[in-house]
Amino acid sequence: MSGEFGRLAGRVVGWCALVLVGPGVSAATSALAERLENPLAVPRLVESAAEPVAAPCSEALTPGGPLSLAQAMHTALCLNPQARAAGAAIRVQAGTVGEARAAYWPRLNIGVNRLFSRTVYADSELPDDDRVGTNRSVNLTWRLYDFGVRGANLDAANQSLRAAIASQEATLQKLMSAVVDTYFEAVTTQAAHRARAEAARVARSTLEATERREARGVAAGSDVLQARAALARAQLAAQRARGEQAKAVSVLAYVMGLPGTAPVTLPDDLEAPDAPAVQGLAHWLAEAQDGHPGIRAARAQREAALAKVSATRAEGWPTLEFSRADQVNGVPSQGFGATRSRVTTYGLALSIPLFEGFARVYKVSGAQAQAEQSDANLQNVVLQVSMEVLKAHADATAALDNLQASATLVEATQAAVGSAARRYDKGVSDILELLSTQNALADAHQERIRCLAEWHAARLKLAAAAGVLGALD
């Protein structure tokens, strides 16, 4: 079991460190996993893994062009406090594993006492007896055997570490999902602002053409007024879209861990997929059951709770310890003898707990209740993950249908605008028809952009719901 856990910890912790702080730290985390694999391995006292963090993060913060989704995720994993806290939680739990492994090692204590004593003979003519001396002691204790206390505690700590690693993956999945949401929201609002600005430009061109037609006497004055009103509406919509864009970019910077005023440049357009498709629901449910970090964390927590039950039971059984003590010049805290002496003591101590006021029964009952609670939590997490996958799959399917419909809508409105413009030039239609089709085209472009962003976000959120977003390119 320990070998399997060591290999798992080495792979997962190394991947998390590579995502969080770059390739320079993966060697340190692999060494950590190897050290935790052997209960009697000698650990290194100093392990520094903080210096390499700055370089990869600085590269993520200075992209050469528009910010890509991958760069946004990398920056968030470097700077967002949630990612750093999740990494720290693993190190905390790794320390707990180290404490559990320390129970297999002996305990060695050294004591040095500098003592001064004075003896006063009140009823005698003997002079006072002043003495100054030092007594020293060395005590060694080593637990040789118990009925599974150390093993169960170590198993519980290992499972808790595994849960912490999976919890970190779940935190990173949620963080990346949040980056996906805010990134595509920012791209959508930017594209919407650009579409509204183009609609305002078209409305201005229409107003200028209408004014020229009025000057030639082929257009009524009401057409000019309506064109001016249309231009004012388009300019107002463009200003509102600009405000929404600024807000969305600020939210994206916040999720990435940057100041809200940090400059963020986004790509102008979203790529339309060549042959978009959504895999079946059964595939994504199976992916979630096999690899979702939230489910793996809940399973590890349940296993840790079961190991804690075994450890609590084993604490009520006997233990056997070996001890050796060396004392020079007396026993510590009891003064020093009249002559220089050295005492060496060996022994085996058998401790048999007989009665604890039924405390052991209550402790075992509480540990069993926690195990039942962990099992119920696992079932709840499985249901929640399945529900999230169902919703995300439905959203991705709907987004795919909307994407295809938006392309048809843009083509139809573009043809309608061309037809209305030709009819208006020939004088067979009024300004209202032309303005209506132009507004419809601006709305169609905005819908197309929204549908593209929704499709990209929905497919990535489906992967995040299944817990495999970190494995995607």
C-alpha positions as a printed NumPy array, in Angstrom:
array([[  0.   ,   0.   ,   0.   ],
       [  2.771,   2.455,   0.861],
       [  4.505,   1.86 ,  -2.475],
       [  1.294,   2.481,  -4.407],
       [  0.649,   5.619,  -2.377],
       [  4.177,   6.862,  -2.919],
       [  3.881,   6.483,  -6.669],
       [  0.481,   8.199,  -6.682],
       [  1.735,  11.048,  -4.501],
       [  4.797,  11.48 ,  -6.682],
       [  2.732,  11.785,  -9.851],
       [ -0.046,  13.98 ,  -8.505],
       [  2.027,  16.243,  -6.28 ],
       [  4.577,  16.656,  -9.04 ],
       [  1.832,  17.615, -11.529],
       [  0.273,  20.086,  -9.115],
       [  3.626,  21.68 ,  -8.378],
       [  4.376,  21.871, -12.1  ],
       [  1.068,  23.651, -12.691],
       [  1.446,  25.928,  -9.69 ],
       [  5.053,  27.028,  -9.802],
       [  6.617,  25.57 , -12.918],
       [  9.029,  22.747, -13.672],
       [ 11.719,  23.961, -11.281],
       [  9.86 ,  22.676,  -8.247],
       [  8.813,  19.219,  -9.452],
       [ 12.081,  17.676,  -8.244],
       [ 11.485,  18.906,  -4.693],
       [  7.947,  17.507,  -4.59 ],
       [  9.138,  14.163,  -5.978],
       [ 11.735,  14.037,  -3.211],
       [  8.973,  14.739,  -0.714],
       [  6.919,  11.813,  -2.019],
       [  9.949,   9.491,  -1.89 ],
       [ 10.722,  10.571,   1.667],
       [  7.158,   9.83 ,   2.774],
       [  7.172,   6.394,   1.155],
       [  9.518,   4.756,   3.695],
       [  8.64 ,   5.029,   7.418],
       [ 12.311,   4.857,   8.463],
       [ 13.775,   7.061,   5.72 ],
       [ 16.003,   9.853,   7.02 ],
       [ 14.494,  13.208,   5.969],
       [ 16.458,  16.219,   4.835],
       [ 16.251,  19.017,   7.347],
       [ 16.116,  21.826,   4.765],
       [ 14.079,  21.672,   1.579],
       [ 13.641,  24.97 ,  -0.271],
       [ 11.089,  25.021,  -3.061],
       [ 10.081,  28.668,  -3.141],
       [ 12.794,  30.359,  -5.22 ],
       [ 11.797,  29.039,  -8.686],
       [  8.243,  30.42 ,  -8.383],
       [  8.899,  33.914,  -9.715],
       [ 10.276,  33.05 , -13.151],
       [  7.374,  31.044, -14.68 ],
       [  4.79 ,  33.37 , -13.131],
       [  6.525,  36.438, -14.526],
       [  6.469,  34.807, -17.953],
       [  2.741,  34.194, -17.588],
       [  2.117,  37.836, -16.688],
       [  3.932,  39.28 , -19.707],
       [  2.356,  37.702, -22.793],
       [  3.679,  38.86 , -26.131],
       [  0.205,  39.592, -27.531],
       [ -3.442,  39.23 , -26.549],
       [ -4.071,  37.175, -23.447],
       [ -4.93 ,  33.579, -24.304],
       [ -7.042,  31.31 , -22.143],
       [ -3.996,  29.174, -21.299],
       [ -2.063,  32.246, -20.161],
       [ -5.024,  33.392, -18.075],
       [ -5.196,  29.988, -16.376],
       [ -1.444,  29.891, -15.772],
       [ -1.518,  33.344, -14.21 ],
       [ -4.456,  32.417, -11.982],
       [ -2.704,  29.229, -10.825],
       [  0.385,  31.283, -10.012],
       [ -1.195,  34.266,  -8.262],
       [ -4.687,  33.397,  -7.088],
       [ -4.693,  32.909,  -3.281],
       [ -6.935,  29.849,  -3.553],
       [ -4.292,  27.978,  -5.54 ],
       [ -1.551,  28.905,  -3.073],
       [ -3.722,  27.916,  -0.099],
       [ -4.463,  24.53 ,  -1.684],
       [ -0.735,  23.901,  -2.118],
       [ -0.08 ,  24.898,   1.475],
       [ -2.782,  22.459,   2.66 ],
       [ -0.847,  19.614,   1.043],
       [  2.33 ,  20.621,   2.841],
       [  0.431,  20.792,   6.141],
       [ -0.946,  17.292,   5.656],
       [  2.477,  16.044,   4.562],
       [  3.757,  17.2  ,   7.936],
       [  1.035,  15.119,   9.598],
       [  2.216,  12.085,   7.649],
       [  5.743,  12.774,   8.843],
       [  4.522,  12.892,  12.426],
       [  2.786,   9.53 ,  11.977],
       [  5.971,   8.023,  10.566],
       [  7.991,   9.469,  13.454],
       [  6.21 ,   7.01 ,  15.774],
       [  8.374,   4.231,  14.291],
       [ 11.577,   5.94 ,  15.442],
       [ 13.05 ,   5.823,  18.958],
       [ 12.985,   8.78 ,  21.348],
       [ 16.292,  10.094,  22.673],
       [ 16.529,  12.721,  25.411],
       [ 19.636,  14.285,  26.915],
       [ 19.556,  16.215,  30.182],
       [ 22.288,  18.327,  31.823],
       [ 21.734,  19.919,  35.257],
       [ 24.143,  22.274,  37.022],
       [ 23.378,  22.047,  40.758],
       [ 24.471,  23.856,  43.898],
       [ 23.669,  22.499,  47.368],
       [ 24.458,  23.719,  50.898],
       [ 24.166,  21.631,  54.056],
       [ 23.957,  23.559,  57.353],
       [ 24.598,  21.653,  60.621],
       [ 22.647,  23.692,  63.172],
       [ 23.476,  21.607,  66.279],
       [ 27.054,  20.878,  65.403],
       [ 30.309,  22.709,  65.105],
       [ 30.89 ,  21.211,  61.706],
       [ 31.212,  23.822,  58.955],
       [ 28.583,  24.22 ,  56.291],
       [ 28.945,  21.803,  53.412],
       [ 28.767,  23.542,  49.997],
       [ 28.812,  21.451,  46.875],
       [ 28.638,  22.303,  43.168],
       [ 28.208,  19.594,  40.611],
       [ 26.673,  18.545,  37.337],
       [ 24.582,  15.494,  36.675],
       [ 23.873,  14.247,  33.171],
       [ 21.422,  11.779,  31.776],
       [ 20.639,  10.081,  28.48 ],
       [ 17.287,   8.324,  28.013],
       [ 16.344,   6.149,  25.047],
       [ 12.859,   4.713,  24.538],
       [ 11.671,   2.753,  21.532],
       [  8.229,   1.254,  21.064],
       [  8.839,  -2.243,  19.786],
       [  5.319,  -3.504,  19.287],
       [  1.717,  -2.418,  19.478],
       [ -1.497,  -3.816,  18.083],
       [ -1.642,  -1.597,  14.988],
       [ -1.849,   1.888,  16.48 ],
       [  1.058,   3.299,  14.505],
       [  0.077,   1.515,  11.303],
       [ -3.522,   2.692,  11.496],
       [ -2.475,   6.261,  12.279],
       [ -0.033,   6.189,   9.38 ],
       [ -2.704,   4.805,   7.062],
       [ -5.106,   7.546,   8.175],
       [ -2.439,  10.208,   7.591],
       [ -1.626,   8.803,   4.15 ],
       [ -5.294,   8.804,   3.184],
       [ -5.651,  12.353,   4.485],
       [ -2.674,  13.409,   2.377],
       [ -4.228,  11.717,  -0.629],
       [ -7.457,  13.606,   0.125],
       [ -5.523,  16.87 ,   0.384],
       [ -3.894,  16.246,  -2.985],
       [ -7.263,  15.472,  -4.579],
       [ -8.793,  18.499,  -2.861],
       [ -6.08 ,  20.666,  -4.355],
       [ -6.9  ,  19.272,  -7.788],
       [-10.59 ,  20.015,  -7.172],
       [ -9.711,  23.567,  -6.127],
       [ -7.63 ,  24.025,  -9.269],
       [-10.479,  22.64 , -11.384],
       [-12.895,  25.151,  -9.842],
       [-10.403,  27.963, -10.291],
       [ -9.832,  27.066, -13.933],
       [-13.601,  26.85 , -14.449],
       [-13.951,  30.345, -12.977],
       [-11.213,  31.577, -15.324],
       [-13.101,  30.043, -18.249],
       [-16.305,  31.839, -17.226],
       [-14.713,  35.236, -16.702],
       [-12.411,  34.971, -19.728],
       [-15.164,  34.246, -22.215],
       [-17.431,  36.775, -20.527],
       [-14.733,  39.405, -21.063],
       [-14.198,  38.33 , -24.681],
       [-17.963,  38.395, -25.272],
       [-18.412,  41.871, -23.843],
       [-15.44 ,  43.138, -25.852],
       [-16.887,  41.693, -29.046],
       [-20.315,  43.085, -28.145],
       [-18.791,  46.535, -27.695],
       [-17.062,  46.21 , -31.045],
       [-20.31 ,  45.119, -32.702],
       [-22.214,  48.007, -31.121],
       [-19.504,  50.426, -32.219],
       [-19.79 ,  49.069, -35.771],
       [-23.557,  49.468, -35.577],
       [-23.058,  53.089, -34.535],
       [-20.707,  53.6  , -37.483],
       [-23.269,  52.124, -39.849],
       [-25.984,  54.296, -38.304],
       [-23.82 ,  57.386, -38.853],
       [-23.231,  56.398, -42.475],
       [-26.954,  55.892, -42.896],
       [-27.647,  59.322, -41.412],
       [-25.131,  60.943, -43.768],
       [-26.652,  59.17 , -46.769],
       [-30.149,  60.227, -45.694],
       [-29.052,  63.83 , -45.316],
       [-27.608,  63.742, -48.842],
       [-30.848,  62.275, -50.158],
       [-32.816,  65.001, -48.364],
       [-30.583,  67.653, -49.933],
       [-31.383,  66.209, -53.378],
       [-35.078,  66.171, -52.501],
       [-35.525,  62.391, -52.708],
       [-35.95 ,  61.809, -48.94 ],
       [-38.333,  63.269, -46.414],
       [-37.247,  65.207, -43.363],
       [-38.759,  62.534, -41.13 ],
       [-36.228,  60.04 , -42.52 ],
       [-33.394,  62.24 , -41.284],
       [-34.951,  62.5  , -37.833],
       [-35.406,  58.753, -37.627],
       [-31.811,  58.189, -38.771],
       [-30.577,  60.594, -36.101],
       [-32.616,  58.781, -33.452],
       [-31.202,  55.467, -34.641],
       [-27.661,  56.866, -34.383],
       [-28.319,  58.101, -30.829],
       [-29.632,  54.666, -29.817],
       [-26.618,  52.952, -31.376],
       [-24.196,  55.295, -29.61 ],
       [-25.962,  54.707, -26.277],
       [-25.78 ,  50.938, -26.785],
       [-22.071,  51.219, -27.63 ],
       [-21.376,  53.197, -24.45 ],
       [-23.216,  50.648, -22.327],
       [-21.311,  47.824, -24.014],
       [-18.042,  49.618, -23.253],
       [-18.981,  49.795, -19.56 ],
       [-19.843,  46.097, -19.507],
       [-16.522,  45.31 , -21.16 ],
       [-14.546,  47.278, -18.558],
       [-16.375,  45.493, -15.743],
       [-15.811,  42.045, -17.247],
       [-12.092,  42.704, -17.761],
       [-11.762,  43.845, -14.136],
       [-13.46 ,  40.652, -12.916],
       [-11.111,  38.563, -15.081],
       [ -8.082,  40.348, -13.618],
       [ -9.416,  39.71 , -10.102],
       [ -9.879,  35.968, -10.748],
       [ -6.36 ,  35.811, -12.176],
       [ -5.038,  37.369,  -8.959],
       [ -4.073,  40.681, -10.601],
       [ -5.057,  44.174,  -9.448],
       [ -8.348,  45.346, -10.906],
       [ -6.543,  48.109, -12.784],
       [ -4.04 ,  45.774, -14.45 ],
       [ -4.035,  46.146, -18.253],
       [ -5.486,  43.062, -19.952],
       [ -5.518,  42.75 , -23.757],
       [ -7.94 ,  40.188, -25.155],
       [ -8.113,  38.641, -28.641],
       [-10.413,  40.362, -31.114],
       [-12.261,  37.294, -32.372],
       [-13.121,  33.788, -31.246],
       [-12.299,  30.901, -33.512],
       [-15.279,  29.033, -34.875],
       [-14.849,  25.258, -34.531],
       [-14.615,  23.237, -37.731],
       [-16.751,  20.271, -36.704],
       [-18.061,  20.851, -33.167],
       [-19.491,  17.844, -31.336],
       [-20.398,  16.786, -27.799],
       [-19.609,  13.288, -26.59 ],
       [-22.346,  11.234, -25.008],
       [-23.503,  11.729, -21.438],
       [-22.425,   8.208, -20.433],
       [-18.824,   9.004, -21.409],
       [-18.684,  12.106, -19.209],
       [-20.363,  10.371, -16.262],
       [-17.787,   7.585, -16.483],
       [-14.974,  10.143, -16.63 ],
       [-16.332,  11.82 , -13.497],
       [-16.663,   8.554, -11.593],
       [-13.118,   7.504, -12.455],
       [-11.136,  10.703, -12.12 ],
       [-13.042,  13.564, -10.513],
       [-10.78 ,  14.927,  -7.746],
       [-13.734,  15.761,  -5.51 ],
       [-14.863,  12.112,  -5.536],
       [-11.308,  10.874,  -4.985],
       [-10.902,  13.275,  -2.07 ],
       [-14.148,  12.071,  -0.48 ],
       [-13.084,   8.437,  -0.92 ],
       [ -9.716,   9.129,   0.688],
       [-11.421,  10.922,   3.578],
       [-13.666,   7.892,   4.099],
       [-10.645,   5.579,   4.104],
       [ -8.901,   7.876,   6.576],
       [-11.956,   7.773,   8.852],
       [-12.017,   3.958,   8.712],
       [ -8.303,   3.844,   9.558],
       [ -8.973,   6.179,  12.478],
       [-11.524,   3.684,  13.814],
       [ -8.855,   0.956,  13.727],
       [ -6.329,   3.236,  15.423],
       [ -8.792,   4.171,  18.167],
       [ -9.517,   0.5  ,  18.858],
       [ -5.814,  -0.403,  18.86 ],
       [ -5.021,   2.299,  21.417],
       [ -6.821,   0.145,  23.992],
       [ -4.427,  -2.779,  23.519],
       [ -1.029,  -3.376,  25.231],
       [  2.229,  -1.818,  24.039],
       [  5.824,  -2.994,  24.47 ],
       [  8.681,  -0.485,  24.707],
       [ 12.421,  -0.804,  25.148],
       [ 14.252,   1.761,  27.276],
       [ 17.81 ,   2.56 ,  28.296],
       [ 18.911,   5.298,  30.704],
       [ 22.419,   6.516,  31.616],
       [ 22.827,   8.845,  34.635],
       [ 26.055,  10.478,  35.768],
       [ 26.323,  11.954,  39.293],
       [ 22.817,  11.122,  40.413],
       [ 19.327,  11.258,  39.033],
       [ 18.128,  14.492,  37.349],
       [ 15.815,  16.669,  39.469],
       [ 16.851,  14.682,  42.596],
       [ 20.244,  16.243,  43.336],
       [ 23.653,  14.63 ,  42.935],
       [ 25.25 ,  11.989,  45.042],
       [ 28.119,  12.33 ,  47.482],
       [ 30.492,  10.512,  45.109],
       [ 30.864,  10.472,  41.389],
       [ 28.729,   7.707,  39.947],
       [ 27.391,   6.33 ,  36.685],
       [ 24.184,   4.285,  36.499],
       [ 23.02 ,   2.457,  33.371],
       [ 19.533,   0.953,  33.244],
       [ 17.987,  -1.308,  30.594],
       [ 14.411,  -2.399,  30.538],
       [ 11.315,  -3.598,  28.702],
       [  8.053,  -1.913,  29.593],
       [  4.733,  -3.648,  28.918],
       [  1.737,  -1.337,  29.279],
       [ -1.71 ,  -2.941,  29.51 ],
       [ -4.653,  -0.529,  29.764],
       [ -7.289,  -2.264,  31.854],
       [ -9.996,   0.324,  32.53 ],
       [-10.472,   3.864,  31.316],
       [-13.929,   4.599,  32.578],
       [-15.463,   3.393,  29.272],
       [-13.672,   6.258,  27.479],
       [-12.398,   3.862,  24.836],
       [-15.943,   2.756,  24.034],
       [-17.041,   6.332,  23.478],
       [-13.989,   7.132,  21.383],
       [-14.571,   4.125,  19.139],
       [-18.246,   5.017,  18.822],
       [-17.354,   8.577,  17.842],
       [-14.797,   7.378,  15.287],
       [-17.382,   5.019,  13.78 ],
       [-19.868,   7.878,  13.546],
       [-17.271,   9.974,  11.732],
       [-16.674,   7.089,   9.324],
       [-20.423,   6.886,   8.635],
       [-20.463,  10.632,   8.093],
       [-17.583,  10.355,   5.638],
       [-19.392,   7.608,   3.743],
       [-22.532,   9.741,   3.496],
       [-20.389,  12.672,   2.356],
       [-18.907,  10.486,  -0.388],
       [-22.356,   9.559,  -1.654],
       [-23.381,  13.214,  -1.553],
       [-20.298,  14.261,  -3.53 ],
       [-20.988,  11.575,  -6.148],
       [-24.553,  12.839,  -6.548],
       [-23.416,  16.469,  -6.763],
       [-20.761,  15.691,  -9.357],
       [-23.235,  13.654, -11.404],
       [-25.724,  16.519, -11.276],
       [-23.053,  19.013, -12.355],
       [-22.092,  16.755, -15.273],
       [-25.753,  16.421, -16.314],
       [-26.25 ,  20.2  , -16.26 ],
       [-22.951,  20.912, -18.01 ],
       [-23.705,  18.326, -20.719],
       [-27.141,  19.845, -21.301],
       [-25.583,  23.332, -21.508],
       [-22.931,  22.125, -23.974],
       [-25.565,  20.438, -26.177],
       [-27.724,  23.567, -26.158],
       [-24.684,  25.755, -26.87 ],
       [-23.822,  23.598, -29.881],
       [-27.363,  23.95 , -31.272],
       [-27.301,  27.715, -30.651],
       [-23.909,  27.982, -32.383],
       [-25.271,  26.41 , -35.539],
       [-28.427,  28.527, -35.436],
       [-26.447,  31.753, -34.938],
       [-24.474,  31.145, -38.139],
       [-27.712,  30.799, -40.079],
       [-29.074,  33.953, -38.431],
       [-26.036,  36.045, -39.454],
       [-26.27 ,  34.871, -43.062],
       [-29.993,  35.671, -43.228],
       [-29.693,  39.146, -41.691],
       [-26.744,  40.036, -43.946],
       [-28.859,  39.187, -46.983],
       [-31.76 ,  41.18 , -45.556],
       [-29.582,  44.273, -45.025],
       [-28.275,  44.107, -48.589],
       [-31.79 ,  43.777, -49.963],
       [-33.138,  46.638, -47.808],
       [-30.254,  48.921, -48.825],
       [-30.903,  48.294, -52.534],
       [-34.634,  48.847, -52.116],
       [-34.05 ,  52.084, -50.197],
       [-31.652,  53.37 , -52.862],
       [-34.272,  52.704, -55.508],
       [-36.915,  54.455, -53.406],
       [-39.215,  51.43 , -53.082],
       [-38.819,  51.174, -49.269],
       [-38.61 ,  53.621, -46.403],
       [-35.91 ,  54.324, -43.845],
       [-37.636,  52.238, -41.195],
       [-37.059,  48.996, -43.1  ],
       [-33.373,  49.805, -43.588],
       [-32.828,  50.756, -39.944],
       [-34.713,  47.681, -38.785],
       [-32.575,  45.315, -40.838],
       [-29.375,  47.068, -39.72 ],
       [-30.386,  46.661, -36.065],
       [-31.209,  43.033, -36.757],
       [-27.746,  42.497, -38.279],
       [-26.034,  44.102, -35.265],
       [-28.06 ,  41.851, -32.948],
       [-27.22 ,  38.811, -35.091],
       [-23.48 ,  39.549, -34.885],
       [-23.772,  39.944, -31.128],
       [-25.67 ,  36.657, -30.856],
       [-23.047,  34.94 , -32.963],
       [-20.299,  36.177, -30.676],
       [-22.27 ,  35.177, -27.587],
       [-22.95 ,  31.714, -28.991],
       [-19.275,  31.201, -29.845],
       [-18.246,  32.195, -26.328],
       [-20.979,  30.04 , -24.784],
       [-19.846,  27.051, -26.842],
       [-16.181,  27.391, -25.866],
       [-17.103,  27.957, -22.219],
       [-19.685,  25.144, -22.127],
       [-17.365,  22.464, -23.493],
       [-14.616,  23.457, -21.059],
       [-17.044,  23.623, -18.142],
       [-18.23 ,  20.142, -19.077],
       [-14.627,  18.941, -18.771],
       [-14.344,  20.782, -15.447],
       [-17.558,  19.187, -14.184],
       [-16.124,  15.773, -15.052],
       [-12.846,  16.685, -13.328],
       [-10.632,  16.363, -16.407],
       [-10.121,  20.014, -17.318],
       [ -6.486,  19.938, -16.228],
       [ -5.79 ,  17.103, -18.686],
       [ -6.946,  19.093, -21.719],
       [ -4.578,  20.92 , -24.051]])
